């Protein structure tokens, strides 16, 4: 018996609706199983590096914080300029960003992950009154190309020798081609610990010029960025509470106040 037109249409519509529901249910199930959180960053030992165990203590912190929120991470190392561009485009989170007014227009941030001291390395045993602006103006300061400079160094009267990294500035120090090398204290100490020649001739000069907070940042146009930051913050808080935060930093050779 040939089915009637209206009944047949009703059956077909029901089948179509059932198929659509199943399709949407499948999509919903897929959405509940998100992939790893992509983090872009640069080589920055002793904090993070492809050459360090577990890619460094800060990566270990990030992995554990997200794990406590049920998420995994995928870490991609790249030059800083590219990492910043990728993150600004909403294609990854930027792990290890310092805040400034321009970046605040683009990024939302996690709670501070760690604090980093910025200042000078100089020749061992050589005292310089670098807090005196007149004395500082007469010195040649080694800096990394495109690096952040604290307000005290944002001065047109100062002289800079621009190099590729802190290591090159330190090597110029021992050859007396620069008077001071500006950079991150922990990074500089890591370099001194791995180079006996440098360690014998170079030392950190107190006090630090500035202490900067280190953040995880997601661009404001990154879909789901707010939820990821909240999840990361919650995981980080629980790690501080149970002592695993400081344990990971200490095991990585870092002893930080935060």
N, C-alpha and C positions, 0 to 999 in steps of 0.2 A: 504494500500500500504506500503510495507516494505521500509524504508528509505535507500537511497544509502549509501555505506560505507563511502565515503569521507564527505558527508554532515553530517552524524551521528557523525562522529569523530569530525567534526568542532563544532557541538552543544555541545557535551560532553566536549570538551576542553574549550568552552566558559563558560559552567556551572562551571567547575572546577576553572577557573580563577576568576569568580565572587565570588565563595565561599572563595577563598584565599584572595581576596580583602576585603571581609566582615570580615574575621578573623583578618587580619592585622589592619583594622579600629577599631575593638573591642579592640585589644591590645593597639593601640595608645590612644584610649579614656581612657582606664584604666591607662595608663602611665601619663595622664594629671591630674589624681586624686591621688597624692602621699599620703601615710600614714603619721602618725605623725613622727617627728624627734625624734629618741631615744637618750636620754642623760643619761649617767652614772655619778654618783656622790656619795659622801659620806656624812654622817652626819657631819655638820659643823655649828652649831648655833653660832651666830645669823644670819649667812648668808643664810644657807639652812638646813632644817630639816623637817622630817615628822611630828614633833610635833608642828611646827610653823604654824601660819595662812598662807594659800596659799603656804605652804611648804617653806616659807621664802622669804625675799625681792629679793634675786638674782634669784630664780626660777620665781618669778613674773616678774622680768625684762626680763628674757629669753623668757617666754611665750608671753609677749606683743611684744617684738622685732620680734619674728617669726610670730606672728599673723599679724603684719603689712605687712609681706611678703606673707600672705596667707597660712601659715603653722601652724600646731599644734605641741605640743611637748608631748612626753611620758617620764616621769622621773622615773628612777630606782635607788634606794639607795642600796649601797653595800659597803663592806669594800674597803678601798683605793687600796690595792694591786690588788683586783679583777677588780675594775673599770679601773685601768691603763691597765691591761692585756686585758680586753674586748675592750678598745679603741684602743690599739696598734694593735689588730687584725682586726680593721676596722668594728667592730660590733656595735659601738655606738660613739657618740661624748662624749668627756670628758669635763664636765662642772666644772671649778674650777681648772685649771692646771697652774703651774708656769713654766716658761721657764728655760731650761739649755741646755748646748751644746749637751748632749746625746738625749734629747727629741726633739731638733730641727731637728735631723736626721729623726725622725719618724713622727712628727706632723706639720700641718699647723695651724695657730692661727687666732682668731678673733682680732679685736682691743681690747686694755685693757678694761675690764669691770669695775674694781674697784681696788683701791690700798689698800694693807694691811700692817700694821706696825708689825714688828717682834722685839722682845726684851725681857727684863727681868721683872718679877714680884719678889718682895722681901717683907720682913717683914716690916710692916708699921712703919715709923719713924726710921728705921735703915739705916744709910747712909753707902754705900760701894763704894769705888773707883774702880768700875769694869772696868773703861777705862784704868786702869794701868795694863799692862800684868802681872806684878809680883804679884799684888794683886789678879787678876783673877785666876792665876795659883794655888793660895792657897784656892780657894773656890770650893765647890761641887755644880754643876749646874744640876738641874733636867731637863731632856729632854724627849720627846716622842720617842718611838722606831720607827726607820726608818724615822724620820722627816728630813726636810730640815734644814741644818745649814748654816748660812752666813759665809763668808770667815774668819771673826774674830774668829769664834768658830772652824774652821777647823785647830786645833792645837793639836798636840800629847801631849803637856805639860798640857793640861786642863783635869780636872776630871769631869766625868759625871755620874749621877745617871739616868739610863734608865728605864722609866716607860711606862704605857699603854697610858697615855694622860696627858694633862696639868692639869686637875683636881687633879690627883693623886700627881703630883709634888707640887701643891699648898697646898695640905693637909700635905705633908711632910715639907713644909715651916713652917707651924704653929706649927709643932712638933719639929722644928729645926733639921730635918734630912737632909735637904739641905739648901744651903745659898741663892740660886737664882732658879727661875723657868723660863725657856725659853719657849716662845710661841707667839701666835698671840694676839695682844692687844685687838681687839674687842671680840674675843672668851673669853679671860681672864676676860674682863669687864662683859661680859654676865654671866659668872660663879659667879663673885663677886655679881652681882645684884640679883642672885637667891639663895645665901647662906650667911646669916647674919654673921655666924661665920667666914667665909673666909673674908668677906668685912671688918670686924673689925680688922683683923690682917694682910691683904695682900694689896699691892698697886702696881701699874705700876711704873716702874723706867725709867725716861727719861734720855737721849734721846733714840729713837729707834735705834736698830743696823742696820736695813735695811728696806726698803719699797719695797714690791714686787707687780708687776702687776698680776692680776687674769685674766685668759683667758678662752675662749671656744676653744677646740682643736679637730680637726679631723685628723686621721691618713692619711698620704699621699696616702694610698691605699684605702681610703674610697671613693666609687663611688659617685660623686656629691658633695663631700665635699667642693670644691672651691665655688660652687654656693650657698651652704648653708651658708658659712662664709660671702659671699658678702651680702646675704639677711639679715643675722643677723646684720652685721655692719650697713647696711642701716637703719634697724629698730632702732638700738641703737642710731644712729646719730639723727634720727627724735625725739626720746624720750628725748635726751639731749636738742634739740632745743625747744621743746614745754614745757619743765619743768617737764614732767612726770617721768623722770629718777630720779631726786633729790626728787621728791614727794614720790616715792615708797621707796627709801632708808630711808628718814626721818621717814616715817610711820613705817618702820621696826626697828627703833632705831639706824640707821646708819647715820653718817654725814661724808661722804667721799669727798675728793677733786676731784675725777674723777668718 
